[in-house]
Amino acid sequence: MDRPLRLPQQDRADFETELGRALAAPQVRAALRESGEEARGAERLRRTARENAEYVLAAAAPEYERYATLRADADSAARLPVDAPARERVSGWWGVLGVIVPIVAAAAAAVLLLLGYLLGLAEDMEVLGRALVTAGWVAAAVAALCLLVGGLGLLGAASRAQGPVAAEEAEGLGELARARDAWRSALAERGLVPFLVAQANAGRRV
């Protein structure tokens, strides 16, 4: 029975994939042909590679250490809470301008317009009523303008706050993917293929 690989579950699939590719490599196939066991030798080599996985993995230890470190850093960063100061900056003055001011201005406009139209019904209050109506429409315009400007400001501030974070995450994921590819290449080129060729040649000498 094959011994289980002493690797995290997420790395075992990579090991098996590179093992399958290494078994199909021209050097390994040629060594198997020369040993006269091309038909069944591949499965023997597969078992031997799994049983000696620690030795094979050691050939790519520096690349794996870098890959594991980057992956641990990425996992830690993913568990961190969202930056509170960034949230506060986004919801600061733009939040006041885009939310609070429009609400206050709209409420004032409603009151001024209502009073203006009611006072306009009285002949002796007509001038005051028209002034209040004008003030009400000005307040309504201020509410609409602040809502528009504040909303655009909030969107812009949010995009600026998230932009560097998204770029940093993308760069980190790209570096992690490159480290994984480097480990897999080293595992195949310096670990699996030479080991399998040596084992096939050993079988020929027996």
Salt bridges, closest charged atoms under 4 A:
ASP2 OD2 - ARG50 NH1 2.60
ASP11 OD1 - ARG71 NH1 2.72
ASP14 OD1 - ARG180 NH2 2.64
ASP14 OD1 - ARG184 NH1 3.09
GLU16 OE1 - ARG50 NH2 2.92
GLU18 OE2 - ARG21 NH1 3.30
GLU18 OE2 - ARG184 NE 2.87
GLU34 OE1 - ARG204 NH1 2.60
GLU37 OE2 - ARG44 NH2 2.43
GLU38 OE2 - ARG29 NH2 3.70
GLU38 OE2 - ARG33 NH1 3.96
GLU43 OE2 - ARG46 NE 3.51
GLU54 OE2 - ARG6 NE 3.64
GLU63 OE1 - ARG190 NH2 2.79
GLU126 OE2 - ARG130 NH1 3.33
GLU171 OE2 - ARG178 NH2 3.35
GLU175 OE2 - ARG66 NH2 2.66
